[in-house]
Amino acid sequence: MKAFIFAAGLGTRLKPLTDTMPKALVPVADKPLLQHVLDKLQAEGFDKFVVNIHHFGEQIISHLRSYIAEGSVVISDERAALLETGGAIKKAIPLLGNDSFLIHNVDILSNARTAHLMQQHTKMQAAATLLVSKRQSSRMLLFDADMRLKAWTNTLTGEVKTPYPNLDISLLTPMAFSGIHCFSPVLFDATKNYPDKFSIIDFYLDQCLSFPIYGYVQKDLKLLDVGKIDSLEKANDFIELS
């Protein structure tokens, strides 16, 4: 199984740590975030990895050479320009092959059963499957009774994005996105109509009218976004409890 780890972010919310290192190598429980993700995915059966780089990218390359078996990881180099999540996938298409793959943000720690998520993605014949949960967030994805993606909303501003005309969002279920999702190559062609830099969530919202894009709920999901300094203080406890 193949996974694409998004490791190119600037990590501005983790300053001053990221003044000298990439977010992917910020340590939690004496181990870099990237290594936590890699170890978890390898334990669940993933054996091929694509990792994108930008900020202090050479440090990530050096780390991977030291800790990952040769031939199991390839680099998608975004050091010339940071391409956001959708642009990252578009650039990496030649590296991703012809089978569905997992996408995992480098700053997410969780007990997600990622191999099971991939199985559900295949079973549903989905174009994309997003791991979601009921938790507090100002930005929510909205799903119908079959957990098919229909819209997005900002609960603070009331903004709604959807390709469906006259959609009654009161009939939909709001869920928060985990930063973990499965992506099918059936969507590759659709990325050609997008610029080099774009958001994968905006892409999903554009394409959900034409392609089956689903949410999946793991009822016992525990998740921590280690994107801010204060969350680093919680991360050591999270690792121990997980």
N, C-alpha and C positions, 0 to 999 in steps of 0.2 A: 504494500500500500504506500501511496505517496502523499506527502504533506507539504504545503507551502507555508512557511513561517514568515509573517510580516515583521521584519526586524529593522526597517529603514527609518523609523520615526526619529524626530529630533529630540524627543524627550524633554521638551522645555519645562514641563511641570515637575521634572525631577532635578532641576537645577538646584544647587551648583554641582551635583554629582556628574551631570551630563556635560559639564564644561570640559571634562577630560576623558570621557568615555561614552560609548553609545548606550542608549537605554537598554539594549539587549544584554549588555554585560554588567549592569547594575546588580550587585550581589544581594541575595536573599538567603539567609541561613547558610552563609559562606559558599554559595554557588550562584553563578550568573543566571538571570532570568531565562536567557536563551537555553541554558543547559537544563534547567527545570523542565522546560517545554519539550526539549529533545528527549530527555530521559523518560518522561511520561509517555510520549508518543511511541518511542521504541518499545517500551514495556507493553504497549497495547497492540504491537504488531506492525507498526509503520517502519519501513526500512529504506525508503528513498525520500530525500528532502530537497526542496528548493528554499533558499533563504535570500531575501532581498536585503541590500545594504545601501546606506547613504552616509549618515553621520558617523564619522570615525570608522568607516567601513573596513579599513585595513585591520583594525583590532578584531573585528568579527571574523575575518578570514583567518587570522592567526589563531584565534581560539578554536575554530572549527578544525583546522589542521592538527591541532593537538589532541582534541577530544572525540573526533568522529572518524569512523573507519573510512579510509580512502575509497572514493567512488560512490559513497552513499549520499553525498550532498553536492549540489551545484549552486553557484552564486548567480543571482540576478542583480547586476550592478547598476544601481541608480545614483551613483555618486555625481554624475553630471547634472542630474535634476531629480528631485523628489516627485514621484508621480501619483501620490495618493493610492488608496486601496484598489480602485478599479483600474487605474493606469498601471499599477504594479502587475496585475494579472495579465493585462493586454501585452505588456512588454515581455513577460515570462512565458507566453504561449509556446514558443519553440522548445522550452525546457520542460513543459508540463505533461507532454504525452497525450495519448488518446483515451485515457480512462479518467473517471471521476477522481477527484483528490480532495483532501481536507485542507482547509485554510484555518490558521490559528494565529491570533495576535500574540506577539512575544511577551506582552505585559499582563497576560491573563493567567492566573493560577486557579485551578479548579479540580473537581473530582469528576469532570465530564467523562463519560464513557464514549470516547471518540470512535472506537472501532464499531460499537453498536450504532452510533450515529451514521456512519458510513453504510452499514447494513440497511438501516431504515431508508436512507437516501436511495439506495439501489432498489429496494423493495417497492418504493413509491414511484419509481421511474421519474424522479424529480430532476428538474434542470438545476435547482439549488435547494439545499435544505439548511435552514438556519437554526442553531440551538438557541432557544429563547426561554425566558422564565418570567414569572410574575414577581417583579421587584420594583422598587422605587426608581424612576427615571423620568426626566422631563421629555425625553424623546422616545416614543413608543412606536413599534410596528403593529399594524392592525390586521387581524386574521379573521376569516370566516369560520363557519362551524366545522369545516374540513381542514382547518389550519392552513388554508391557502392564503398567501400574502395578497392583501388588497390595497393597503395604504400605510401612511406614516403620519404621525402627528406630533407636534410640539405642545405639550400640555400646558406650558406656561403662556404661550402666545396664541394658541388656538390654530396655528398654521396646520394645514393638511396637504399632503401630496398623494395623488392617486391618478392612475390612468383611466379609472372607471368613472364615466359620467353619472351624475345624480346618485352617487353612492351615499347611503345612510350609514355613517360611521357608528351610530349608536347601536347598531346590530353586530358590530365587530368586537373581537376580543383583543385588548391591548397587551402586548408582551414586550419585554426589554430584550435586546439583542446581547449575546454573550461575547461576540468577537470570535466565535468558532462556527464554521459553516462548511458545507460540502458543495462542490462546484462541478458541474458536468461540462465536458467539451462541446456539448450541443449549443452552449452559449458563446463559444469563441467567435463565431461569425458576427454576432450582434455587437461585439466590442469594436468592430471595424468602423462603425458609424460614430464613434466617440473620439474626443481629442486624446492626446497622450496622457493627460492628467485628469482624472475624474474619480468620484466616489463610488464604491461598489454598492452602497445602499441606494444611492440615486439610480444606479444601473438596474438594480433589482426592482425598484419601484417603476421604472420605465418598462421593464420587460415582463412584469408579472401578469399583464393582460394577455401576452402571447405565449408565455412559457409557464409550466407548473413549478412555482416556487413556494415551498412550504416552510412552516415553522415546526420545530420538534421540541417537546417539553420533556426534560428529564426531571421527574418529580423531586428527587433528592439532591438536586444540583446545589453545590456550594461553589461560589465563585468570588474571586477577589481581583479587582482591577488595580494592578500595582503601577499606576500611572502618575501618582503624586507622592510627595515626600511623606505625608502623614500616613499613607497606605503602607509604606515600607515598614512602619512600626507594627502594623497588624500582620504583616506577611509572615514573620517568623512563627507566630502563634498559628496562623493558618496552615502553614506547612506541617507543623506538629500534629494538628487536629486532623489533617487530611490523610 
